[in-house]
Amino acid sequence: MPESFSDILSRGSVFIDRNVMSPHYIPENLPHREKEINKIMRAVLPALKNQRPQNLFIYGKTGTGKTSSVKYVMAKFAEMKSNSAISHVNCRIYNSRYRILNKMVAEHAPKFAKPGFGISFLYEKILDWVEGDGKNFIVILDEIDMVRDLDDLVYTLTRANDDLTKGGISIIGISNRLSFKDRLDPRSRSSLLETEIVFPPYNSKQLQSILEGRVKVGFADGVVRESAINLAAAIASQETGDARYALQLLLKAGEIVDEAGGNGVEDKDVELARKSVDEDVAYDAISTLPEHQRVVLYAVASMTISGSRYQKLSDNGEGYLLSGEVYEGYLSYSRKLGKKPRSARWFRQYLSDLEMLGLITMVESGKGQRGHTRLIRIAYSPEKVKDIIEKSIA
């Protein structure tokens, strides 16, 4: 027979509050991001003086504290009395100009948030709301690179200030990709006049102190061994400097201990957690990739399974593909899917994005191996990657 809820609850847990280990939890203090937070505060400060702030773009790999820092500043900003407003938009969910404008209207002029209204109507209602009392409106576009019609959105929001007689609209864009502005038309780029902040990855000591702070609040006293914290920090530091990854390792390790009926999180539990977390991270990263990156990764996975048509170039004779043959595969799969393939320059950018996310690895070929080219190898099971993409690529 299965266990009852009473049986499970009676066993207790190593956790006091597991939500503290979530990447969505915003602690009272954000260690090692004081400098970046101060820059964000200075960027939005003009709004507290009834002036329009410059646009701000924030870059950094996943898990470097970008969103947490912005939300921290949002909370502090809301405590101040001013004729200003801030909206946070998750662009993974609201991934088009229409959806984003509709969300703004739903938040600030809800009586007009009804199906059937066009973009121009929504745009006018946002302008009316801003002009009503001459407010400065700051729009936070989290994962801005996920917006399908990004150029149209940026042009609309930046040019809105030309149509306003009082008040203003400013953008805070958050992105994992420094190159996302390459998608913008020169007119849109020239209208941004933005400030930029880059969040560096955390090092091992910084991750260790972040984990120690969360463990004090999220776990029962003394149940997480210091060596387990150090190991989780070291693993995350070696991978990407990703605080989310480090937190997921300890969260999963705690779950493993609870399921086994143990009373302490040790190094072996962190090691067991690593495989499960790696698979979860890979699934999330793959299933939310932009369209063309998915096609490129699909080509890498499919060609890894079928084998390279050229000479294998890795030391052990298997695993690597030539970038040229992957590009040919990308072109072929794009056409089969009815999608217009992008240029070789964009293809190279997609490879860089996939490498940054840890989904592929790339090395330069040596002399005498078909000239100087990049060799590509998939970082996860090609069969699993192919299966994930096939479920989402249609």
Helices and strands as residue ranges (DSSP letters): H 5-10, G 18-21, H 34-48, E 55-59, H 66-78, E 84-90, H 97-108, G 110-112, H 119-133, E 136-142, G 144-146, H 150-163, E 168-175, G 178-183, H 186-192, E 194-198, H 204-218, H 226-239, H 243-260, H 267-287, H 291-306, E 321-322, H 323-336, H 344-356, E 360-364, E 374-378, H 382-392
